[in-house]
Amino acid sequence: MNIVIIGSGNVATVLGGKMAEAGHSILQVIGRREEPAARLAAELGCRYSTRWADIDPYADLYLVALNDAALEKLEWPLPGKLVVHTAGAIARSVLSGVSERNGVLYPLQSLRKEIRPFPEFPLLIDANRAEDLALIENLARTIARQVERADDNTRLKLHMAATLVNNFTNYLYTLAADYCAKENIHFSLLLPLIRETAQRLDSYAPKDVQTGPAIRGDEVTIARHQNILDNYQDIKDLYGLFTNKIEQLYHPQEFPRS
């Protein structure tokens, strides 16, 4: 398939790289800033431009990998062309002013262009025409093992769930890493625990593998933890909130919801 990529950031780089590896022809990169557009084009072996007016009119698919704010302002028309965006929380119809043939190719993954090799990810797809949905699905299956059709509401729900398991979790890692650095202990000692916690979910439901002092009702350890967090108010607040929520979930009679 002949593809034009609109964007030059994380998603554009990863999807563009995956598509090129799968044998698709990347004709062009269109970017708002010259340096990243030129860099991605060089990596993909194609032309680039920072002007929408220079867009190649002969592509089979136009992949719009822009941030949500830029995507919602996209108005340059590509009539008759198949145009897809890559966002999880934006409706497919945001592209209706660009082309009557519009769709979605959303990678459900945290993507960073500098991290190689590129990770695997599910692709959630949608289109306003059945024939275009089939084209998008065929493309998706060349770069991802797991491809699911998902409408706007389903993608939004999954995007929110992804925020919980990835963005919020990574914020906790950030707090823990900062705490370890300030207390002169090695965050690297926690990495096997982090990996094991995630790997268990291949075989078990999250609720079935909860551990820790809150599920045990170990109030002595909880108090000791809280006592050493006086200089880390953000962590102390979250520790109390999560402890309370875990107790309510696993011991509802002892810790009823208020």
C-alpha positions in Angstrom: 0.0 0.0 0.0 1.2 3.5 -0.8 1.0 5.7 2.3 1.5 9.4 3.2 2.2 10.1 6.9 1.0 13.4 8.3 3.0 14.0 11.5 6.5 13.2 12.6 6.2 12.4 16.3 6.1 9.2 18.3 3.1 7.6 16.7 4.1 8.6 13.2 7.6 7.2 13.7 6.5 3.9 15.1 3.6 3.2 12.7 5.7 4.5 9.8 8.5 2.2 10.8 6.2 -0.8 11.2 4.6 -0.2 7.8 7.9 0.2 6.1 9.1 -3.1 7.7 6.0 -4.8 6.5 6.8 -3.8 2.9 4.4 -0.8 2.4 5.7 2.1 0.5 5.9 5.4 2.5 5.7 8.1 -0.2 6.0 11.2 2.0 6.1 12.7 5.4 4.2 15.9 6.0 5.2 17.7 9.2 4.7 21.0 10.9 8.4 21.4 11.8 11.1 20.8 9.3 13.8 19.0 11.4 11.6 16.1 12.7 9.9 15.8 9.4 13.2 15.5 7.6 14.6 13.1 10.1 11.6 10.7 9.8 11.6 11.0 6.1 15.3 10.1 6.0 14.6 7.1 8.2 11.7 5.9 6.0 13.5 6.7 2.7 10.9 9.1 1.4 10.3 12.8 0.6 9.0 15.3 3.1 7.4 18.7 3.3 6.1 21.2 5.8 3.5 22.5 3.4 0.1 20.8 3.2 -0.2 22.1 -0.4 2.8 19.8 -1.3 1.0 16.6 -0.3 1.3 13.7 -2.7 -2.1 13.1 -4.3 -1.5 9.5 -5.3 -1.4 7.6 -2.0 -3.8 4.8 -1.1 -4.0 5.9 2.5 -3.2 9.1 4.4 -2.2 8.4 8.0 -2.8 11.4 10.3 -0.7 11.0 13.4 -1.1 14.4 15.1 -1.9 15.3 18.7 -5.5 15.7 19.6 -5.5 19.5 19.5 -4.0 19.6 16.0 -6.2 16.8 14.8 -9.3 18.8 15.7 -8.1 21.8 13.7 -7.3 19.8 10.6 -9.4 21.3 7.7 -7.4 20.8 4.5 -9.5 18.7 2.2 -8.4 15.4 0.6 -11.7 14.6 -1.3 -12.0 11.0 -2.3 -8.9 9.9 -0.3 -8.9 7.4 2.5 -7.8 9.4 5.6 -7.3 7.8 9.0 -6.3 9.2 12.3 -4.5 7.4 15.2 -6.2 8.9 18.3 -8.0 6.9 21.0 -10.1 9.7 22.5 -11.1 11.6 19.3 -14.2 10.7 17.2 -13.7 9.4 13.7 -15.9 12.1 12.4 -13.2 14.7 13.2 -12.0 13.9 9.7 -15.3 14.3 7.9 -14.2 17.8 6.7 -11.0 16.3 5.3 -12.5 13.4 3.4 -15.8 11.5 3.1 -13.6 8.4 3.3 -12.4 8.5 6.9 -11.3 6.0 9.5 -9.2 5.2 12.5 -6.0 3.2 13.1 -5.4 3.5 16.9 -2.4 1.7 18.5 -3.3 0.8 22.1 0.2 1.2 23.4 2.6 3.7 24.9 4.9 4.7 22.1 8.2 6.5 22.1 10.1 7.0 18.9 13.5 6.6 20.5 12.8 3.2 22.0 13.8 0.3 19.7 12.9 -2.2 18.7 9.3 -1.0 18.4 6.9 -2.8 20.7 4.0 -4.9 19.7 0.5 -3.5 20.2 -3.2 -4.1 19.4 -4.7 -1.9 16.7 -8.2 -0.7 17.0 -9.8 0.2 13.7 -12.9 1.9 12.4 -14.2 3.5 9.1 -17.4 5.1 7.8 -17.5 2.8 4.8 -17.4 -1.0 4.9 -15.0 -1.3 1.9 -12.6 1.1 3.6 -12.8 -0.8 6.9 -11.7 -3.9 5.0 -8.7 -2.0 3.5 -7.7 -0.6 6.9 -8.1 -4.1 8.5 -5.8 -5.6 5.8 -3.2 -3.0 6.4 -3.5 -3.4 10.2 -3.0 -7.1 10.1 0.4 -6.6 8.4 1.8 -4.7 11.4 -0.1 -6.1 14.4 -1.1 -9.5 15.6 -4.2 -8.3 17.4 -6.7 -6.2 15.4 -10.1 -5.3 16.7 -12.9 -3.2 15.2 -13.9 -0.5 17.7 -16.3 2.5 17.4 -15.7 5.9 19.0 -17.2 5.0 22.4 -15.3 1.7 22.7 -12.0 3.4 21.8 -12.7 6.2 24.4 -13.4 3.6 27.1 -10.2 1.7 26.3 -8.2 4.9 26.2 -9.4 5.8 29.7 -8.5 2.3 30.9 -5.1 2.6 29.3 -4.5 5.9 31.2 -5.1 4.0 34.4 -2.8 1.1 33.7 0.0 3.0 32.0 0.0 6.8 32.6 -1.0 6.6 36.3 1.2 3.6 36.9 4.2 5.3 35.4 3.5 8.3 37.6 3.7 6.0 40.6 7.0 4.6 39.3 8.2 8.2 39.0 7.3 8.9 42.6 9.0 5.7 43.8 12.1 6.5 41.8 12.3 10.0 43.2 11.8 8.6 46.7 14.5 6.0 46.2 17.0 8.6 45.0 16.4 10.9 47.9 16.6 8.0 50.4 19.8 6.6 48.8 18.3 3.3 47.9 18.3 1.6 44.5 15.2 1.8 42.4 16.6 -1.0 40.2 15.9 -3.5 43.1 12.2 -2.9 42.4 12.4 -3.9 38.7 11.9 -7.6 39.2 8.8 -6.9 41.3 7.4 -4.6 38.6 8.0 -7.2 35.9 6.5 -10.0 37.9 3.4 -8.0 38.8 2.8 -7.3 35.1 3.6 -10.8 33.9 1.1 -12.4 36.3 -1.7 -10.7 34.4 -1.1 -13.1 31.5 -2.5 -15.9 33.6 -4.6 -14.3 36.4 -7.2 -11.6 36.9 -5.8 -8.5 38.6 -8.2 -8.9 41.5 -7.0 -12.4 42.2 -3.3 -11.5 42.7 -3.5 -8.5 44.9 -0.9 -8.6 47.7 0.4 -6.1 50.3 -0.5 -4.9 53.8 -3.9 -3.4 52.9 -5.4 -6.7 51.7 -3.9 -8.5 54.7 -5.3 -6.0 57.1 -1.8 -5.4 58.4 -2.5 -2.0 60.2 0.9 -2.1 62.0 2.9 -2.1 58.7 0.5 0.5 57.2 1.2 2.8 60.1 5.0 2.2 59.8 4.9 3.1 56.1 2.9 6.2 56.7 5.2 7.3 59.5 8.2 7.4 57.2 6.4 9.5 54.6 6.1 12.8 56.4 8.5 14.4 54.0 6.7 13.0 50.9 3.2 14.4 51.2 2.2 13.4 47.6 3.2 9.8 48.2 1.6 9.8 51.7 -1.7 11.1 50.3 -1.8 8.4 47.5 -0.7 5.7 50.0 -3.7 6.5 52.2 -6.1 6.7 49.3 -5.0 3.4 47.7 -4.9 1.6 51.1 -8.4 2.8 51.8 -9.7 1.7 48.4 -8.1 -1.8 48.6 -9.5 -2.3 52.1 -13.0 -1.3 50.9 -12.7 -3.7 47.9 -11.5 -6.8 49.8 -13.0 -6.2 53.3 -16.2 -4.3 52.6 -17.8 -5.3 56.0 -14.9 -3.9 57.9 -14.3 -0.9 55.7 -17.7 0.2 54.3 -17.7 2.8 51.6 -18.7 6.2 52.9 
